[in-house]
């Protein structure tokens, strides 16, 4: 979920504790204990927003924190960067100074023009993107629910790149760990079906 934070008293950090209020919020499992909002565009998970909402009612009422949600008739609400057009996404990137949000977007974004804008934005803000930043923190299992006989999800990105090179896979168009794994699985399946001639 995208949030715009516009502090009234100059630029500053807003730390919001993720302390559940109410029975429904207490059932939500979170991976961190607080959210840090910086002026401009920030992204939090839907679960984090549900837990933090009672703590920011004043800011929401005063327009200091505003959920960025685009309503599209007949479709789910658009509330993540990937849901917006490239032109709209670029404007959101231009308005972001939050390193965590920019790193998340760099990891997930596939549109070339948006990726280029993310790279320029990170460079301007002197935010270094490392291999670790590009790894999906949720990776560790197979997203499709199928088996992972090769244990690809458990491998590091450098290990996957090495394997991809041995399979003669072009790494240039691959954006993240999931893309590399998918390319390796495709190459291995192709070798298995046409290898014994």
C-alpha positions as CSV (number, residue, x, y, z in Angstrom):
1,X,0.0,0.0,0.0
2,X,1.4,3.4,-1.0
3,X,1.3,6.3,1.5
4,X,2.1,9.9,1.0
5,X,3.6,11.6,4.1
6,X,3.6,15.4,4.0
7,X,4.7,16.7,7.5
8,X,3.4,20.2,8.2
9,X,6.5,21.2,10.3
10,X,9.3,20.6,7.8
11,X,10.8,17.4,6.6
12,X,11.2,14.7,9.3
13,X,10.9,11.0,9.9
14,X,7.6,9.6,11.3
15,X,8.1,6.4,13.3
16,X,4.9,4.4,13.7
17,X,4.9,1.4,16.1
18,X,3.2,-1.7,14.8
19,X,1.3,-2.4,18.0
20,X,-2.0,-4.3,17.2
21,X,-5.2,-2.7,18.6
22,X,-8.2,-5.0,18.6
23,X,-8.7,-8.7,18.0
24,X,-8.4,-8.7,14.2
25,X,-5.1,-6.8,14.3
26,X,-3.7,-9.1,16.9
27,X,-4.1,-12.1,14.5
28,X,-1.9,-10.4,11.9
29,X,1.7,-11.7,11.6
30,X,4.2,-8.9,10.9
31,X,7.9,-9.1,10.1
32,X,8.9,-5.8,11.7
33,X,7.9,-3.8,14.8
34,X,7.7,-0.3,13.4
35,X,7.3,1.6,10.1
36,X,9.4,4.6,9.2
37,X,7.7,7.1,6.9
38,X,9.8,9.8,5.2
39,X,8.3,12.8,3.4
40,X,6.9,11.8,0.0
41,X,5.9,8.4,-1.2
42,X,6.3,5.3,1.0
43,X,5.2,1.7,0.7
44,X,3.9,-0.5,3.5
45,X,2.1,-3.9,3.4
46,X,-1.6,-4.0,3.7
47,X,-1.2,-5.8,7.0
48,X,1.2,-3.1,8.3
49,X,-1.4,-0.5,7.3
50,X,-4.2,-2.3,9.1
51,X,-2.1,-2.4,12.3
52,X,-0.8,1.1,12.1
53,X,-4.1,2.8,11.1
54,X,-5.4,3.3,14.7
55,X,-2.0,5.0,15.5
56,X,-2.3,7.5,12.7
57,X,-5.9,8.6,12.8
58,X,-5.0,12.2,13.5
59,X,-2.5,12.3,10.6
60,X,-5.0,10.7,8.3
61,X,-7.8,13.1,9.3
62,X,-5.5,16.1,8.7
63,X,-4.1,14.9,5.4
64,X,-0.6,14.6,6.7
65,X,-0.6,10.9,5.8
66,X,-2.7,10.0,2.7
67,X,-3.2,6.5,1.2
68,X,-2.4,6.6,-2.5
69,X,-5.2,4.4,-3.9
70,X,-6.5,4.6,-7.5
71,X,-10.0,3.4,-8.0
72,X,-10.7,1.5,-11.2
73,X,-14.3,0.4,-11.8
74,X,-14.5,-3.4,-12.0
75,X,-11.0,-3.9,-10.8
76,X,-9.3,-4.2,-7.4
77,X,-8.0,-0.9,-6.0
78,X,-4.6,0.1,-7.4
79,X,-2.4,0.7,-4.3
80,X,1.1,-0.6,-5.3
81,X,3.6,0.8,-7.7
82,X,3.2,-2.1,-10.2
83,X,-0.5,-1.3,-10.5
84,X,0.1,2.1,-12.0
85,X,1.0,3.1,-15.5
86,X,4.7,3.7,-16.2
87,X,4.2,7.5,-16.3
88,X,2.3,7.4,-13.0
89,X,4.9,5.1,-11.4
90,X,7.7,7.4,-12.4
91,X,6.0,10.3,-10.7
92,X,5.7,8.2,-7.5
93,X,9.4,7.3,-7.7
94,X,10.3,11.0,-8.2
95,X,8.5,11.7,-4.9
96,X,10.2,9.0,-2.9
97,X,13.2,9.4,-0.6
98,X,12.6,6.3,1.5
99,X,15.6,3.8,0.9
100,X,13.5,0.8,2.0
101,X,10.7,1.6,-0.5
102,X,13.2,2.4,-3.4
103,X,15.0,-0.9,-2.8
104,X,11.7,-2.9,-2.7
105,X,10.6,-1.3,-6.0
106,X,14.0,-1.9,-7.6
107,X,13.7,-5.6,-6.6
108,X,10.1,-5.9,-8.0
109,X,9.8,-3.5,-10.9
110,X,10.1,-5.0,-14.5
111,X,9.3,-2.0,-16.7
112,X,12.5,-0.7,-18.2
113,X,11.6,3.1,-18.0
114,X,10.6,2.8,-14.4
115,X,13.7,0.8,-13.5
116,X,15.8,3.5,-15.2
117,X,14.1,6.1,-13.1
118,X,14.6,4.1,-9.9
119,X,18.3,3.7,-10.7
120,X,18.7,7.5,-11.3
121,X,16.7,8.2,-8.1
122,X,18.8,5.9,-6.0
123,X,22.0,7.4,-7.5
124,X,20.8,11.0,-6.8
125,X,20.0,10.0,-3.1
126,X,23.3,8.1,-2.8
127,X,21.4,4.8,-2.1
128,X,23.5,1.8,-2.9
129,X,21.7,-1.2,-4.3
130,X,23.5,-4.4,-3.4
131,X,22.9,-8.0,-4.6
132,X,21.3,-8.7,-1.2
133,X,18.9,-5.8,-1.7
134,X,17.8,-7.5,-5.0
135,X,17.0,-10.8,-3.4
136,X,13.4,-11.4,-2.5
137,X,13.2,-11.6,1.3
138,X,10.2,-13.9,1.0
139,X,12.1,-16.3,-1.2
140,X,13.0,-19.5,0.4
141,X,10.2,-21.7,-1.0
142,X,8.8,-22.3,-4.3
143,X,6.1,-19.7,-5.1
144,X,4.2,-21.9,-7.4
145,X,3.7,-24.5,-4.7
146,X,5.5,-27.2,-6.8
147,X,8.6,-29.0,-5.7
148,X,12.0,-27.4,-6.0
149,X,14.2,-30.5,-6.6
150,X,17.3,-28.5,-7.5
151,X,17.0,-26.4,-4.3
152,X,17.2,-23.3,-6.5
153,X,15.3,-21.1,-4.0
154,X,17.8,-21.9,-1.3
155,X,20.7,-20.8,-3.5
156,X,22.2,-17.3,-3.4
157,X,21.9,-14.9,-6.4
158,X,25.7,-15.4,-7.2
159,X,25.2,-19.2,-7.1
160,X,22.2,-18.9,-9.4
161,X,24.1,-16.6,-11.8
162,X,26.9,-19.1,-12.0
163,X,24.5,-21.9,-12.8
164,X,22.7,-19.8,-15.3
165,X,26.1,-19.1,-17.1
166,X,26.8,-22.8,-17.3
167,X,23.4,-23.3,-18.9
168,X,24.3,-20.4,-21.4
169,X,21.4,-18.2,-20.1
170,X,21.6,-14.5,-21.0
171,X,21.4,-12.7,-17.6
172,X,21.0,-9.2,-18.9
173,X,17.1,-9.2,-19.1
174,X,16.8,-11.0,-15.8
175,X,15.8,-8.5,-13.0
176,X,15.7,-10.5,-9.8
177,X,16.2,-13.9,-8.2
178,X,12.7,-15.2,-9.2
179,X,13.5,-14.4,-12.9
180,X,16.8,-16.2,-12.7
181,X,15.2,-19.3,-11.1
182,X,12.5,-19.3,-13.8
183,X,15.1,-19.1,-16.6
184,X,17.1,-21.9,-15.1
185,X,14.1,-24.1,-14.7
186,X,13.1,-23.5,-18.3
187,X,16.6,-24.2,-19.6
188,X,16.8,-27.4,-17.5
189,X,13.4,-28.6,-18.8
190,X,14.4,-27.9,-22.4
191,X,17.6,-29.9,-21.9
192,X,15.7,-32.8,-20.3
193,X,13.2,-33.0,-23.2
194,X,15.7,-32.7,-26.0
195,X,19.0,-33.9,-24.5
196,X,19.0,-37.6,-25.4
197,X,19.0,-37.8,-29.2
